[in-house]
Amino acid sequence: MNSFLAYMGGKSLLARKIIPKIPEHKCYVEVFAGAAWLLFKKEENVSDVEIINDINLDLITLYRVVKHHLEEFIRYFKWVLVSRDEFYRFRKEVPESLTDIQRAVRFYYLLKLGYAARIKDPSFSIATTSKPRLNLLRTEEELSAVHLRLARVYIEHRSYAEVFARFDKPDTFFYIDPPYYGCEDYYGEGIFDRDDFMKLRDILASISGKFILSINDVDHIRDLFRGFRIETVETSYSAAGANKKKHVNELLIMNYEPVES
Ligand SMILES: C[S@@+](CC[C@H](N)C(=O)[O-])C[C@H]1O[C@@H](n2cnc3c(N)ncnc32)[C@H](O)[C@@H]1O
């Protein structure tokens, strides 16, 4: 199945190249979950336990509300308009002053109707060529499948280092998809910076579980992770506002040799 979110840096296209490389494991952990495209696209029954984690509390609240309070979430949407004014009214709200359900609704609305699914400073997206991405009549149908898929998934809200400390075991598999090198602040200020690549590398050198890290192909990253297995894969994305797809290389960095299934 697909994720229910279009997300900046989401791996909707790359997932099919990564999934065959996932080794046997008991516990599956997405450390930087975002829209968790890999979780939604992979088979559920290949993992005994599944955990998704992200530092963004709006996002994690959305996952928890879709998992535990779907009916309330849907009910809220029955009275929500798709309009520029409503978008900026939501944007002005302070997430900490809202209930969990309101907070989840706000984040989902801004992500669905914002230009290029930007997390920081979203702006209302309108085009003469496509319908709005939020179709209130289809929300219930779309989210019911997600609600069922999340039923046995643990949802964590921690910074990445704590996730490794807590869940590392020989039969744990970590999928690691941090912000791109050069785009460290795209998901918020002060949550991930350039030095974190080195911290991440040091953690990865010491874990007993297996991992795949996906990242943009830049010399600094190749150099930093040179002790690991590095594969190059081609992917594409549409630059915001452009119709044409751009082809780029990404790196998959691993601490094992994959046997592709
Ligand atoms: C590239 S996106 C992940 C995209 C995801 N793989 C997908 O398919 O949608 C990176 C995510 O890392 C999260 N993040 C940034 N810093 C973090 C940190 N210190 N600990 C945990 N998550 C973090 C961001 O909130 C963002 O959702």
The ligand as an SDF file (V2000), in Angstrom:
LIG
                    3D

 27 29  0  0  0  0  0  0  0  0999 V2000
   13.8550   12.5710    4.7400 C   0  0  0  0  0  0  0  0  0  0  0  0
   12.5710   12.6750    5.9250 S   0  0  0  0  0  0  0  0  0  0  0  0
   12.0600   10.9910    6.0260 C   0  0  0  0  0  0  0  0  0  0  0  0
   11.2130   10.6240    4.8420 C   0  0  0  0  0  0  0  0  0  0  0  0
   10.6180    9.2210    4.9140 C   0  0  0  0  0  0  0  0  0  0  0  0
   11.6040    8.1750    4.7330 N   0  0  0  0  0  0  0  0  0  0  0  0
    9.4800    9.0380    3.9280 C   0  0  0  0  0  0  0  0  0  0  0  0
    9.5000    8.1020    3.1280 O   0  0  0  0  0  0  0  0  0  0  0  0
    8.5570    9.8520    3.9750 O   0  0  0  0  0  0  0  0  0  0  0  0
   13.4570   12.9430    7.4200 C   0  0  0  0  0  0  0  0  0  0  0  0
   12.6470   12.9470    8.7180 C   0  0  0  0  0  0  0  0  0  0  0  0
   13.5790   12.9930    9.8010 O   0  0  0  0  0  0  0  0  0  0  0  0
   12.9830   13.6720   10.8900 C   0  0  0  0  0  0  0  0  0  0  0  0
   14.0640   14.1090   11.7990 N   0  0  0  0  0  0  0  0  0  0  0  0
   14.8980   15.1760   11.6610 C   0  0  0  0  0  0  0  0  0  0  0  0
   15.7550   15.2250   12.6910 N   0  0  0  0  0  0  0  0  0  0  0  0
   15.5030   14.1620   13.4830 C   0  0  0  0  0  0  0  0  0  0  0  0
   16.0750   13.6690   14.6960 C   0  0  0  0  0  0  0  0  0  0  0  0
   17.0700   14.3200   15.3130 N   0  0  0  0  0  0  0  0  0  0  0  0
   15.5880   12.5120   15.2140 N   0  0  0  0  0  0  0  0  0  0  0  0
   14.5320   11.8580   14.6160 C   0  0  0  0  0  0  0  0  0  0  0  0
   13.9350   12.3120   13.4840 N   0  0  0  0  0  0  0  0  0  0  0  0
   14.4080   13.4360   12.9190 C   0  0  0  0  0  0  0  0  0  0  0  0
   12.2060   14.8130   10.2260 C   0  0  0  0  0  0  0  0  0  0  0  0
   11.1810   15.2790   11.0740 O   0  0  0  0  0  0  0  0  0  0  0  0
   11.7010   14.1480    8.9360 C   0  0  0  0  0  0  0  0  0  0  0  0
   10.3830   13.6780    9.1080 O   0  0  0  0  0  0  0  0  0  0  0  0
  1  2  1  0
  2  3  1  0
  2 10  1  0
  3  4  1  0
  4  5  1  0
  5  6  1  0
  5  7  1  0
  7  8  2  0
  7  9  1  0
 10 11  1  0
 11 12  1  0
 11 26  1  0
 12 13  1  0
 13 14  1  0
 13 24  1  0
 14 15  1  0
 14 23  1  0
 15 16  2  0
 16 17  1  0
 17 18  1  0
 17 23  2  0
 18 19  1  0
 18 20  2  0
 20 21  1  0
 21 22  2  0
 22 23  1  0
 24 25  1  0
 24 26  1  0
 26 27  1  0
M  CHG  2   2   1   9  -1
M  END
$$$$
